[in-house]
Amino acid sequence: MNQENKITKPNTKYIFVTGGVTSSLGKGIISSSLAYLLQSRGLRVTIQKFDPYINVDPGTLNPYEHGECYVTDDGAETDLDLGHYERFLDVPTSQNNNVTTGKIYFEVISRERRGDFLGKTVQVVPHITDEIKRKFVSLSYESNFDIIITEIGGCIGDIESLPFVEAMRQFRWDIGEHNSIVIHLTLIPYLQSAGELKTKPTQHSVKMLQESGIQPDILVCRTEHSLPVDLRKKIALFCNVQQSSVIEAHDAETIYDVPLLMRDENLDEIVLKKLHIEGTPEPILDKWMSYLKKLKNPKSEVNIALVGKYVQLKDAYKSISESFIHAGAHSECKVNLIWISSESLVDNRWSEKLENLDGILVAPGFGERGFEGKINAVKYARENKMPFFGICLGMQCAVIEFARNVLAFENANSTEMNPDANYPVIDMMEEQKQVTHKGGTMRLGSYPCVLKEDSRAFDAYQSTQISERHRHRFEFNNKFLRDFEDNGMIATGINPDTDLVEIVEIKEHPWFVGAQFHPELKSTVMTPHPLFIGFVNACIEYSKQL
């Protein structure tokens, strides 16, 4: 086998996670939980997501279609499950951690156009499946991982997933026995009228997987009720797995309970045994358990408004909501998020919706819908000295509101909303003005930022040098910077290479911070983001005054 077709590096083991019966069962959380348990035993683990949709990435998808678009350090726009991977493992992912059908076909068609196939007919098998197999192992050449977990999106039986499943079948033969396992996540529904848990959907799901030539090694059964022993025996018998490999995944109070629940089910031990990995120490879970203890035993409570245009689908702001959980646990505070549609903040009584809160976060987004409601939310926080945090468009709204109501720049705006604004205090970045294609062309990934020491941002980070992830086309217009700073809104974070304003603050406000970047994308269980910690602490102090 030549280098181009080399399948894998020696000693790397592969775990495939598939799903059946229905979507949204939690493959990403199970994958992340297992990865954390294996990592806590000292193994080097990473996770990748294979999505069957034809979009090259989710960057152009409406959040209502696919939830949040997650961004990695290297500028990849990816599935939101990569956020779970990073939050659980506290290790950054890359563009190679998320692969789509669109990426696979784009690569194969590009090779065909170059003549790489020497005139052969290009087919799903072997050309598409070979490219998928190459992607299965690409991470093993980035770092020396002991285990690579691959989550296959969608459900077994979906037309879109068939090439991935076939590639997985081939791949398992290619790398040999004991070097891979398949974990199949399925549903055990409870029929209220019959008072019974039903295994038939799981049996059919496994049968469909078997028809594709794959026998699952472990079944993780999502359930609202505990699985009795006789039911586990039945599932094992009809699905051709060992009884010990039928794992109960009971609905949990929080997703952060799942690693401990999977540990109680011995999932990590079963996986290691099937992969013939010996000699690993017991998992060290002290820090995780300490985090859960703080999360479940708060000493204070705050109510924070999340103002956005996609609040009907909370997954659109998944990283933000999880960042509040991390920061809340760090400060031993229960953060109650009050989801407020920015479109609702434009009627005659809009301000009443923001009363009795302890803080306001204006969320990122694109487009005019709900924009003026976000401006009103900023105004309320500024005038009432309520802690405020603006992210990306939220920061831009803070700038526009200040320009209109403090600087008296009539109808100040962003050129995204009004290309002919008299006061374009937010303008398109120069390098974006010639861009016509939408996919993957924004300012994406990590960029450096220098902080002023006398600032809320420095108080949070305790450093003048930081790096944060971006996803935007528009920026603060530096033509107006002197006007803002002379009147109290200070640029406290600046990109050292481009002079892009990254952070703005109002000096005479208890806690008013707008960030052009996305701090939520770097918050993890073990390393909560400092700006979220600072904001939550400010909300705690504000609540004491009420």
C-alpha positions as CSV (number, residue, x, y, z in Angstrom):
1,M,0.0,0.0,0.0
2,N,1.6,3.3,-1.1
3,Q,1.8,6.4,1.2
4,E,-1.2,8.1,-0.4
5,N,-3.4,5.2,0.5
6,K,-1.9,4.5,3.8
7,I,-4.8,3.9,6.2
8,T,-3.5,4.6,9.7
9,K,-0.6,5.0,12.0
10,P,0.2,2.0,14.2
11,N,-1.1,2.0,17.8
12,T,-4.0,4.4,17.2
13,K,-7.3,2.9,18.1
14,Y,-10.7,4.1,16.6
15,I,-14.1,4.4,18.1
16,F,-17.1,5.1,15.9
17,V,-20.3,6.5,17.4
18,T,-23.5,6.1,15.4
19,G,-27.1,6.8,16.2
20,G,-30.5,5.3,15.4
21,V,-34.2,5.7,15.9
22,T,-34.1,9.5,16.1
23,S,-31.8,12.5,16.0
24,S,-30.8,14.6,19.0
25,L,-30.2,11.6,21.2
26,G,-26.9,13.1,22.4
27,K,-24.1,11.4,20.4
28,G,-21.9,14.4,20.9
29,I,-22.4,14.3,24.7
30,I,-21.8,10.6,24.9
31,S,-18.7,10.9,22.7
32,S,-17.4,13.8,24.8
33,S,-18.1,12.0,28.1
34,L,-16.3,8.8,27.0
35,A,-13.4,10.9,25.7
36,Y,-13.1,12.7,29.0
37,L,-13.1,9.4,30.9
38,L,-10.4,8.0,28.7
39,Q,-8.4,11.2,28.9
40,S,-8.6,11.2,32.7
41,R,-6.9,7.8,32.5
42,G,-3.9,9.4,30.8
43,L,-4.8,8.5,27.2
44,R,-4.4,11.0,24.4
45,V,-7.9,11.3,22.9
46,T,-9.6,13.5,20.3
47,I,-13.0,13.5,18.7
48,Q,-14.2,14.3,15.2
49,K,-17.6,14.9,13.7
50,F,-18.7,13.6,10.3
51,D,-21.8,15.4,9.0
52,P,-23.7,14.0,6.1
53,Y,-25.1,17.3,4.7
54,I,-23.8,18.6,1.4
55,N,-22.9,22.1,2.6
56,V,-19.1,22.4,2.8
57,D,-19.5,23.7,6.4
58,P,-22.4,25.2,8.5
59,G,-21.1,28.7,8.0
60,T,-23.9,29.7,5.6
61,L,-26.6,27.8,7.4
62,N,-29.4,29.6,9.3
63,P,-29.1,28.9,13.0
64,Y,-32.7,27.6,12.9
65,E,-31.5,25.0,10.5
66,H,-28.4,23.7,12.4
67,G,-28.0,25.6,15.7
68,E,-24.8,27.5,16.5
69,C,-21.9,27.7,14.1
70,Y,-18.8,26.9,16.2
71,V,-15.4,28.4,15.1
72,T,-12.0,26.9,15.8
73,D,-8.6,28.5,16.4
74,D,-7.6,27.9,12.8
75,G,-10.8,29.5,11.4
76,A,-13.0,26.6,10.6
77,E,-16.7,27.0,10.8
78,T,-18.0,23.8,12.3
79,D,-20.8,21.8,13.9
80,L,-21.8,22.8,17.4
81,D,-20.7,19.4,18.7
82,L,-17.1,20.5,18.5
83,G,-18.0,23.0,21.2
84,H,-19.0,20.1,23.4
85,Y,-15.7,18.3,22.6
86,E,-13.6,21.3,23.6
87,R,-15.7,22.1,26.7
88,F,-15.3,18.5,28.0
89,L,-11.7,17.9,27.0
90,D,-10.3,21.4,27.5
91,V,-8.3,20.9,24.3
92,P,-8.8,22.9,21.1
93,T,-10.1,21.3,17.9
94,S,-9.2,22.2,14.3
95,Q,-10.7,22.1,10.8
96,N,-9.9,18.4,10.6
97,N,-12.2,17.7,13.5
98,N,-15.3,18.4,11.4
99,V,-15.9,16.8,8.0
100,T,-19.0,17.1,5.8
101,T,-20.2,15.3,2.7
102,G,-19.7,18.6,0.9
103,K,-16.0,18.6,1.9
104,I,-15.6,15.0,0.7
105,Y,-17.2,15.6,-2.7
106,F,-15.4,18.9,-3.2
107,E,-12.0,17.2,-2.7
108,V,-12.8,14.3,-4.9
109,I,-14.2,16.4,-7.7
110,S,-11.2,18.8,-7.5
111,R,-8.9,15.8,-7.9
112,E,-10.9,14.5,-10.8
113,R,-10.6,18.0,-12.5
114,R,-6.9,17.8,-12.0
115,G,-6.7,14.4,-13.7
116,D,-5.5,12.6,-10.5
117,F,-7.7,9.5,-11.3
118,L,-6.0,9.0,-14.7
119,G,-9.3,8.8,-16.7
120,K,-11.0,6.3,-14.4
121,T,-14.8,6.6,-13.8
122,V,-15.1,8.3,-10.4
123,Q,-17.6,6.5,-8.2
124,V,-19.0,6.5,-4.6
125,V,-17.1,3.2,-4.1
126,P,-14.1,3.4,-4.0
127,H,-13.4,7.1,-4.6
128,I,-15.8,8.7,-2.1
129,T,-15.3,6.0,0.5
130,D,-11.5,6.2,0.1
131,E,-11.6,9.9,0.7
132,I,-13.8,9.4,3.8
133,K,-11.3,6.8,5.1
134,R,-8.5,9.3,4.6
135,K,-10.4,11.8,6.7
136,F,-11.0,9.2,9.4
137,V,-7.2,9.1,10.0
138,S,-6.1,12.6,9.2
139,L,-6.0,13.6,12.8
140,S,-3.6,10.8,13.6
141,Y,-1.0,12.7,11.6
142,E,-1.6,16.0,13.5
143,S,-0.7,14.5,16.8
144,N,0.1,11.2,18.4
145,F,-3.3,10.2,19.6
146,D,-4.0,6.9,21.4
147,I,-7.7,7.0,20.5
148,I,-9.7,8.9,17.9
149,I,-13.5,9.0,18.4
150,T,-15.5,9.6,15.3
151,E,-19.1,10.7,15.6
152,I,-21.2,10.0,12.5
153,G,-24.0,12.5,12.2
154,G,-27.6,11.8,11.4
155,C,-29.3,8.4,11.9
156,I,-28.5,5.0,10.5
157,G,-30.7,4.5,7.5
158,D,-30.5,8.1,6.2
159,I,-29.6,8.1,2.5
160,E,-27.0,10.8,3.2
161,S,-25.1,8.7,5.7
162,L,-24.7,5.6,3.5
163,P,-21.2,6.5,2.2
164,F,-19.9,7.1,5.7
165,V,-21.3,3.8,7.0
166,E,-19.8,1.9,4.0
167,A,-16.5,3.6,4.5
168,M,-16.6,2.7,8.2
169,R,-17.3,-1.0,7.3
170,Q,-14.3,-1.0,4.9
171,F,-12.1,0.8,7.3
172,R,-12.6,-1.7,10.1
173,W,-11.4,-4.5,7.9
174,D,-8.5,-2.4,6.7
175,I,-7.1,-1.8,10.2
176,G,-7.7,-5.2,11.6
177,E,-9.3,-6.8,14.7
178,H,-9.2,-5.0,18.1
179,N,-8.3,-1.7,16.6
180,S,-11.8,-0.3,16.3
181,I,-15.2,-0.6,17.9
182,V,-18.7,0.8,17.1
183,I,-20.9,2.3,19.8
184,H,-24.5,2.6,18.7
185,L,-26.7,5.1,20.5
186,T,-30.3,4.3,20.4
187,L,-33.6,5.1,22.1
188,I,-35.7,2.9,24.5
189,P,-39.0,4.8,24.5
190,Y,-41.5,4.5,27.4
191,L,-45.1,4.1,26.4
192,Q,-47.2,5.8,29.1
193,S,-50.4,4.1,28.2
194,A,-48.8,0.6,28.4
195,G,-46.5,1.5,31.3
196,E,-43.6,-0.2,29.4
197,L,-40.2,0.4,28.0
198,K,-40.1,-0.8,24.4
199,T,-37.0,-2.3,22.8
200,K,-38.3,-2.8,19.3
201,P,-37.0,0.5,17.9
202,T,-33.5,-0.4,19.1
203,Q,-33.8,-3.9,17.6
204,H,-34.8,-2.4,14.2
205,S,-32.0,0.2,14.4
206,V,-29.4,-2.4,15.1
207,K,-30.8,-4.6,12.3
208,M,-30.4,-1.7,9.8
209,L,-26.8,-1.3,10.9
210,Q,-26.2,-5.0,10.5
211,E,-27.6,-4.9,7.0
212,S,-24.9,-2.4,6.2
213,G,-22.3,-4.9,7.3
214,I,-21.6,-3.5,10.8
215,Q,-22.2,-5.2,14.1
216,P,-22.2,-2.7,17.0
217,D,-19.9,-3.7,19.9
218,I,-21.7,-1.5,22.5
219,L,-25.2,-0.2,22.7
220,V,-25.9,3.0,24.6
221,C,-29.6,3.2,25.3
222,R,-31.1,6.6,25.9
223,T,-34.0,6.2,28.3
224,E,-36.3,8.1,30.7
225,H,-36.4,5.1,33.1
226,S,-33.9,2.7,34.4
227,L,-33.3,-0.5,32.3
228,P,-34.1,-3.6,34.4
229,V,-31.8,-6.6,34.0
230,D,-34.3,-8.6,32.0
231,L,-34.7,-5.8,29.5
232,R,-30.9,-5.6,29.1
233,K,-30.8,-9.4,28.5
234,K,-33.5,-9.1,25.8
235,I,-31.6,-6.3,24.1
236,A,-28.4,-8.2,24.2
237,L,-30.1,-11.4,22.9
238,F,-31.8,-9.7,19.9
239,C,-29.0,-7.3,19.0
240,N,-26.1,-9.8,19.3
241,V,-24.1,-7.9,21.9
242,Q,-22.9,-8.9,25.4
243,Q,-25.2,-8.0,28.2
244,S,-22.5,-6.0,29.9
245,S,-22.3,-4.0,26.7
246,V,-25.8,-2.7,27.0
247,I,-25.3,0.7,28.6
248,E,-28.0,2.7,30.2
249,A,-28.0,6.4,29.3
250,H,-30.6,7.8,31.7
251,D,-31.8,11.4,31.2
252,A,-29.5,13.6,33.3
253,E,-30.1,16.7,35.3
254,T,-27.2,18.3,33.4
255,I,-25.0,17.2,30.5
256,Y,-22.1,17.5,32.9
257,D,-23.5,14.5,34.9
258,V,-23.1,12.2,31.9
259,P,-19.3,11.4,32.3
260,L,-20.0,10.1,35.8
261,L,-23.1,8.2,34.7
262,M,-21.1,6.5,32.0
263,R,-18.4,5.8,34.6
264,D,-21.1,4.1,36.8
265,E,-22.0,2.0,33.7
266,N,-18.3,1.1,33.2
267,L,-18.4,2.3,29.6
268,D,-14.7,3.3,29.7
269,E,-13.6,-0.1,31.0
270,I,-15.7,-2.0,28.4
271,V,-14.2,0.2,25.6
272,L,-10.6,-0.5,26.8
273,K,-11.2,-4.2,27.1
274,K,-12.7,-4.4,23.6
275,L,-9.8,-2.4,22.2
276,H,-7.3,-4.5,24.0
277,I,-5.8,-1.5,25.8
278,E,-4.2,-2.6,29.1
279,G,-2.5,-1.0,32.0
280,T,-4.3,2.3,32.2
281,P,-4.8,3.8,35.6
282,E,-8.2,4.5,37.2
283,P,-9.7,7.8,35.9
284,I,-9.0,10.8,38.1
285,L,-12.3,12.7,38.4
286,D,-11.8,14.9,41.4
287,K,-11.8,18.2,39.5
288,W,-14.9,17.2,37.6
289,M,-16.7,16.2,40.7
290,S,-15.7,19.5,42.4
291,Y,-17.1,21.4,39.5
292,L,-20.4,19.5,39.7
293,K,-20.6,20.1,43.4
294,K,-20.3,23.9,42.9
295,L,-22.7,23.8,40.0
296,K,-25.4,22.0,42.0
297,N,-24.9,23.9,45.3
298,P,-24.9,27.6,44.4
299,K,-24.5,30.3,47.1
300,S,-26.2,33.0,45.1
301,E,-28.5,33.5,42.1
302,V,-28.8,36.0,39.3
303,N,-31.2,36.7,36.4
304,I,-29.5,37.6,33.2
305,A,-31.2,38.5,29.9
306,L,-29.9,37.0,26.8
307,V,-31.2,39.3,24.0
308,G,-31.0,37.8,20.5
309,K,-33.0,37.1,17.4
310,Y,-32.8,33.3,17.5
311,V,-34.0,32.7,21.1
312,Q,-36.7,30.3,19.9
313,L,-33.9,27.8,19.3
314,K,-31.6,27.9,22.3
315,D,-29.0,25.8,20.4
316,A,-28.3,28.9,18.4
317,Y,-26.5,30.3,21.4
318,K,-25.2,27.0,22.9
319,S,-21.7,28.2,23.7
320,I,-23.0,31.3,25.4
321,S,-25.4,29.4,27.6
322,E,-22.7,26.9,28.5
323,S,-20.3,29.6,29.3
324,F,-22.7,31.0,31.8
325,I,-22.9,27.5,33.4
326,H,-19.1,27.4,33.7
327,A,-18.8,30.9,35.1
328,G,-21.7,30.4,37.4
329,A,-20.2,27.2,38.9
330,H,-16.8,29.0,39.3
331,S,-18.5,31.8,41.3
332,E,-20.9,29.4,43.0
333,C,-23.8,31.2,41.5
334,K,-26.9,29.9,39.7
335,V,-27.3,31.9,36.5
336,N,-30.9,32.0,35.3
337,L,-30.9,33.0,31.6
338,I,-34.0,35.0,30.6
339,W,-34.3,34.5,26.8
340,I,-35.7,37.7,25.3
341,S,-36.3,38.1,21.6
342,S,-34.8,41.4,20.4
343,E,-37.8,41.8,18.1
344,S,-40.0,42.2,21.2
345,L,-38.0,45.2,22.5
346,V,-39.4,47.8,20.2
347,D,-43.0,48.2,21.4
348,N,-44.2,51.0,23.7
349,R,-43.6,48.9,26.8
350,W,-40.3,47.3,25.8
351,S,-38.4,48.5,28.9
352,E,-40.7,46.5,31.2
353,K,-39.2,43.3,29.9
354,L,-35.8,44.3,31.2
355,E,-36.8,45.2,34.7
356,N,-35.9,43.1,37.7
357,L,-32.9,41.7,36.0
358,D,-29.3,41.6,37.2
359,G,-27.5,41.9,33.8
360,I,-28.0,42.0,30.0
361,L,-26.1,40.2,27.4
362,V,-26.7,41.2,23.8
363,A,-25.9,38.2,21.6
364,P,-24.1,38.0,18.2
365,G,-26.0,37.7,14.9
366,F,-26.4,39.2,11.4
367,G,-29.0,41.3,9.7
368,E,-31.6,43.9,10.5
369,R,-34.2,41.8,12.1
370,G,-34.4,42.6,15.8
371,F,-31.5,45.1,15.5
372,E,-33.3,48.1,17.0
373,G,-34.4,45.9,19.9
374,K,-30.8,45.1,20.7
375,I,-30.0,48.9,20.6
376,N,-32.8,49.5,23.1
377,A,-31.4,46.7,25.4
378,V,-28.0,48.4,25.3
379,K,-29.5,51.8,26.2
380,Y,-31.4,50.3,29.1
381,A,-28.2,48.7,30.6
382,R,-26.2,51.9,30.1
383,E,-28.7,54.3,31.6
384,N,-29.6,52.1,34.5
385,K,-26.0,51.2,35.3
386,M,-26.9,47.5,34.9
387,P,-24.0,45.1,34.0
388,F,-23.8,44.8,30.2
389,F,-21.9,42.3,28.0
390,G,-22.1,42.6,24.2
391,I,-20.6,40.0,21.9
392,C,-19.8,40.7,18.2
393,L,-22.9,42.4,16.9
394,G,-23.8,43.0,20.5
395,M,-20.6,45.1,20.8
396,Q,-21.4,46.9,17.6
397,C,-24.9,47.7,19.0
398,A,-23.2,49.2,22.1
399,V,-21.1,51.4,19.8
400,I,-24.1,52.6,17.8
401,E,-26.3,53.2,20.8
402,F,-23.5,55.3,22.4
403,A,-23.1,57.3,19.1
404,R,-26.8,58.0,18.8
405,N,-27.6,58.9,22.5
406,V,-24.3,60.2,23.9
407,L,-22.5,61.6,21.0
408,A,-25.7,62.8,19.3
409,F,-24.7,61.3,16.0
410,E,-28.2,61.3,14.5
411,N,-29.1,58.0,12.9
412,A,-25.6,56.6,13.5
413,N,-25.5,53.0,12.2
414,S,-23.6,50.1,10.8
415,T,-23.1,50.0,7.0
416,E,-24.5,46.4,7.3
417,M,-27.9,47.9,8.2
418,N,-27.6,51.2,6.3
419,P,-24.9,51.4,3.6
420,D,-25.6,55.2,3.3
421,A,-25.4,56.1,7.1
422,N,-24.2,59.6,7.8
423,Y,-22.3,58.3,10.7
424,P,-21.0,54.8,9.8
425,V,-19.5,54.1,13.2
426,I,-19.4,50.4,12.3
427,D,-18.1,49.7,8.8
428,M,-17.2,46.7,6.7
429,M,-13.6,45.6,7.1
430,E,-11.5,46.8,4.2
431,E,-10.4,43.2,3.2
432,Q,-14.1,42.2,3.1
433,K,-15.3,44.8,0.6
434,Q,-14.3,42.8,-2.5
435,V,-15.6,39.4,-1.1
436,T,-18.5,38.0,-3.1
437,H,-18.7,34.4,-1.9
438,K,-20.3,34.0,1.6
439,G,-18.9,30.6,2.7
440,G,-15.7,30.7,4.8
441,T,-14.8,34.3,3.8
442,M,-15.4,36.2,7.1
443,R,-12.6,37.1,9.5
444,L,-12.4,33.7,11.1
445,G,-10.3,32.1,13.8
446,S,-7.9,33.4,16.6
447,Y,-6.3,36.8,16.5
448,P,-4.1,38.6,19.1
449,C,-5.4,41.5,21.2
450,V,-3.5,43.9,23.5
451,L,-5.4,45.1,26.6
452,K,-5.1,48.4,28.5
453,E,-4.2,47.7,32.1
454,D,-6.7,50.1,33.6
455,S,-9.7,48.2,32.3
456,R,-12.4,45.6,33.1
457,A,-10.9,43.4,30.5
458,F,-7.5,43.4,32.1
459,D,-9.1,42.8,35.5
460,A,-10.7,39.7,34.1
461,Y,-7.7,38.3,32.1
462,Q,-4.9,39.5,34.4
463,S,-2.8,39.9,31.2
464,T,-2.2,42.5,28.5
465,Q,-1.7,39.8,25.8
466,I,-4.7,37.6,24.8
467,S,-5.9,35.7,21.8
468,E,-9.6,35.2,20.9
469,R,-11.7,33.7,18.1
470,H,-13.6,35.9,15.6
471,R,-16.4,35.5,13.1
472,H,-17.4,38.9,11.5
473,R,-17.2,41.1,8.5
474,F,-17.8,44.5,10.1
475,E,-15.6,46.5,12.6
476,F,-15.4,49.6,14.7
477,N,-14.7,52.6,12.4
478,N,-11.5,54.2,13.8
479,K,-12.4,57.5,12.1
480,F,-14.7,58.1,15.1
481,L,-12.4,56.7,17.9
482,R,-11.4,60.1,19.3
483,D,-15.1,61.1,19.6
484,F,-15.9,58.0,21.6
485,E,-12.9,58.1,23.9
486,D,-13.4,61.8,24.6
487,N,-16.9,61.1,25.8
488,G,-16.2,58.0,28.0
489,M,-16.4,54.9,25.7
490,I,-12.8,53.6,25.7
491,A,-11.2,51.1,23.3
492,T,-9.5,48.8,25.9
493,G,-8.6,46.0,23.5
494,I,-6.8,46.6,20.2
495,N,-5.5,44.1,17.6
496,P,-1.7,45.0,17.4
497,D,-1.4,44.2,13.7
498,T,-4.5,46.0,12.3
499,D,-5.5,48.5,15.0
500,L,-9.0,46.8,15.0
501,V,-10.9,47.8,18.1
502,E,-11.6,44.5,19.9
503,I,-13.1,45.6,23.2
504,V,-15.0,48.8,24.2
505,E,-15.9,49.8,27.8
506,I,-17.6,52.7,29.5
507,K,-15.4,54.0,32.2
508,E,-18.1,55.4,34.4
509,H,-20.3,52.3,34.3
510,P,-20.0,49.5,36.9
511,W,-19.4,46.8,34.2
512,F,-20.0,47.6,30.6
513,V,-18.0,45.6,28.1
514,G,-18.4,44.9,24.4
515,A,-16.2,42.3,22.7
516,Q,-15.8,42.1,18.9
517,F,-14.6,38.5,19.3
518,H,-16.5,35.5,20.6
519,P,-15.3,34.7,24.1
520,E,-17.9,31.9,24.5
521,L,-16.0,29.8,22.1
522,K,-13.1,29.3,24.5
523,S,-14.9,28.7,27.7
524,T,-14.6,25.1,29.1
525,V,-15.6,23.2,32.2
526,M,-12.1,23.4,33.7
527,T,-11.2,26.9,32.3
528,P,-14.3,29.2,32.4
529,H,-13.8,32.3,30.3
530,P,-12.6,35.3,32.4
531,L,-15.0,37.8,30.8
532,F,-18.0,35.6,31.6
533,I,-16.7,35.2,35.2
534,G,-16.2,39.0,35.4
535,F,-19.7,39.6,34.1
536,V,-21.4,37.1,36.4
537,N,-19.6,38.6,39.4
538,A,-20.7,42.1,38.4
539,C,-24.3,40.7,38.2
540,I,-24.0,39.2,41.7
541,E,-22.9,42.6,43.0
542,Y,-25.7,44.4,41.2
543,S,-28.3,42.0,42.6
544,K,-27.2,42.9,46.1
545,Q,-28.3,46.5,45.5
546,L,-31.8,45.6,44.5
